Amino acid sequence: MPTTPKDMMAAIERNLPARTGKTLAQWAALAKRDGPKEGKDRVAWLRKEHRLGGATATLVACAAEGRRPNDDY
């Protein structure tokens, strides 16, 4: 069980291909290509259109911007 936000994001990334059939890089490319430009809107789009959970959508949206959600910590 992840104990820190960084560990949680690493676990989500690790499990993403098994859960969704796409790697983080593939999701990020899709979000960058087809999703809204703004991070908040991109997260909402990923949740609504692709039915990703909140933390997963945040991870993907940040990856599309070339960063990690916990870069600010």
Secondary structure, DSSP 8 states (H G I E B T S, - for coil): ---SHHHHHHHHHHHHHHHHSS-HHHHHHHHHHHS-SSHHHHHHHHHHHH---HHHHHHHHHHHTTS-GGGG-
